[in-house]
Amino acid sequence: METQRYAYTLSRGAIDSISDFVQTYCKTCQVEKKAVSRYRLTLEELLLQYMDKFGDGIPVYLVTEKRLGRNFLRLEVEGASFDPFRSEQ
């Protein structure tokens, strides 16, 4: 299993850098262009919601793994539990 971990501090600039990294990573993994665009937009929206909730400056990690010949990409955000896909009342 190959694992790489990339550290960022959440900010608008970091969101751009993460988005660019994901695009490049997906291209090297031969992901379909349409899917790459969806992944980038979803990731950007997710990170913007985290930034709206917790502010900038929180640690964010992008982890790439290759297991059993398959590529995986995982986003880790430090802080309190938060589901950006669930609307808060």
N, C-alpha and C positions, 0 to 999 in steps of 0.2 A: 504494500500500500504506500503510495507516494502522497504526502501531504505538504502543502505550502500554506502559510498563514501570513496575511498582509494586514498591518495595523494602520488605522486612520483615526483622526479626531474629527468628529462630525462637524461639518460646515458646508456651505454651498460649494466651495472649491473641492472639498473631499467628495461630495456627491458627484460632481462632474468627473473626478478622477476614478471613482469606483465604477461609474457608468461606462467610461471609456475602457477600463480594465475588463469589465464583463463582456463588452462587445468584442474586444480582441481575443479574450479567452474562448468565447463561443465560436468565433471564426476558426480558431485553431482546432476546435473540437468538431468542426464541420456541421455546426447547427444551422438550420434553415434560416435565411435572412429575415423572414417574417417573424419567426419565433424570437430571434435575437432582438428585434425591435420591441416586441411585447415584453421580454424580460427586462430590457433597459427601462422602459417606461414604468413598469410595475415597481422595479427596484427604486427608481428615482422618487416615485410617489410615496413608497413605503418610508424611505429615508427622510423625505420632507415632513411626513407625519410625525416621525420620531423627533425631528428637530422642533416642530411646532409644540409637541408635548413636553419635551425635556430641555429644549434649548440646544445651542451648539456647544461643542467641547467635550461631548461624551465619547468614550472609546467605541470604535466600530472595527470589527475584524471580518475580512473576507477570506474564506478558507477554500482552497481547491484540493480535491482528492481524486486519486485514481485507484479504484478498487475493482479487481476482477475484470480489468479491461474497460471499465466504464468511468466516465468523468462525472464528478459531482462538484457543485458550487454551493457553499453555505455562507450565510450572513449571520454574524453574531453581534449583538448590541448589548453593552453592559448597562445595567440599571434595573429599575422596577419593571415588573411584568406589565406588558402592554400589548394588546391585540389591535393593530391598526386597521384591521378589516371589520372590526365590530364597532358600530356607532355607540358613542357614550351618551347617556341620558343626562 
